[in-house]
Amino acid sequence: MATPLSASRLVKALRDEGLEVREYRNWRSHNRNHKGSWGPVNGVMIHHTVTKGTSSTVELCYEGHSSLPGPLCHGVIDKEGVVHMVGNGRANHAGLGDGDVLRAVINEAKSFPPDNQADTDGNRHFYGFECVNLGDGKDPWPEAQKLAIEKASAAICRAHGWNERSVIGHREWQPGKVDPRGFSMGTMRGRIAKRLGGKADGPPKTDPKPKPPAEYEPFPGADFFRVGRNSKIITAMGKRLVAEGCGRYKVGPGPNWTEVDQKSYAAWQRKLGYSGKDADGIPGSTSWKKLRVPNV
């Protein structure tokens, strides 16, 4: 058992292991601690996201959705091996899992029992990393991404004095889960063990210093704008559309993407001179940049 790492110590551990780390919005104070305890921590849990695209995935893991508020993990590992920090504290990633598995993790057992119960709160006990992958068994896992999973897991284990058997997959914890799908957790633990047998790589020479928040929200991708999406970005977008005289809202705007948002954005596209399919109300990169949605 261990006391959770502070945000600063966690970032340092990850960078000292050789990872590029990017800090997203107010991740250092973003958590679900009001819903239950965070810690003692006992291990690291690996997931896949069932999404594609880095920016929209990072936003989703930060915000969550109506039925599962964010943060949905502590860090998102993209396909290039970059770790995007989205939460610090209790996060909605592990859910209820098998208490026998937790005891095996605490004891760093050589094997794990079947995860056939859902009787223990995992959000309290595990750091969580969501890895960008569709989880269909076909979407590839680039070596850069698997190396980042190895390094992130080893970094936390090294910081707490744990070995590789403190790292598990979601599928080893919660009945019915299949993630991460596409590589063997046994093989990954072998990689982590080998890394822990040596010294940390040290911060990458190209690892940038934390950048101040952008003045405007970067384009989150067209797939971000779909029914069911709930985000402060959508509210900020709506306010900008109203300011540009394109808002079609009777009430709002609000955080949920709706048909009214689409109609309002279509009015903005027409104002820019677009027509036909180019004015369908789904934001594109060029029109988004011109709208200048404030950073939220």
Stockholm file with secondary structure:
# STOCKHOLM 1.0

chainA/1-296         MATPLSASRLVKALRDEGLEVREYRNWRSHNRNHKGSWGPVNGVMIHHTVTKGTSSTVELCYEGHSSLPGPLCHGVIDKEGVVHMVGNGRANHAGLGDGDVLRAVINEAKSFPPDNQADTDGNRHFYGFECVNLGDGKDPWPEAQKLAIEKASAAICRAHGWNERSVIGHREWQPGKVDPRGFSMGTMRGRIAKRLGGKADGPPKTDPKPKPPAEYEPFPGADFFRVGRNSKIITAMGKRLVAEGCGRYKVGPGPNWTEVDQKSYAAWQRKLGYSGKDADGIPGSTSWKKLRVPNV
#=GR chainA/1-296 SS CBCCCCHHHHHHHHHHTTCCEEECTTGGGCCCGGGSCCCCBCEEEEEECSCCCHHHHHHHHHHEETTEESCCCSEEECTTSCEEECCSSSCTTSCEECHHHHHHHHTTCSSCCCCCCCCEESTTTEEEEEECCCCSSCSCCCHHHHHHHHHHHHHHHHHHTCCGGGEEEGGGTSTTCCCSCSSCHHHHHHHHHHHHTSCCCCSCTTCCCCCCCCSBCCCCCGGGSSTTCBCHHHHHHHHHHHHTTCCCCSSCCCSBCCHHHHHHHHHHHHHTTCCGGGGSSCCCHHHHHHHCCBCC
#=GC SS_cons         CBCCCCHHHHHHHHHHTTCCEEECTTGGGCCCGGGSCCCCBCEEEEEECSCCCHHHHHHHHHHEETTEESCCCSEEECTTSCEEECCSSSCTTSCEECHHHHHHHHTTCSSCCCCCCCCEESTTTEEEEEECCCCSSCSCCCHHHHHHHHHHHHHHHHHHTCCGGGEEEGGGTSTTCCCSCSSCHHHHHHHHHHHHTSCCCCSCTTCCCCCCCCSBCCCCCGGGSSTTCBCHHHHHHHHHHHHTTCCCCSSCCCSBCCHHHHHHHHHHHHHTTCCGGGGSSCCCHHHHHHHCCBCC
//
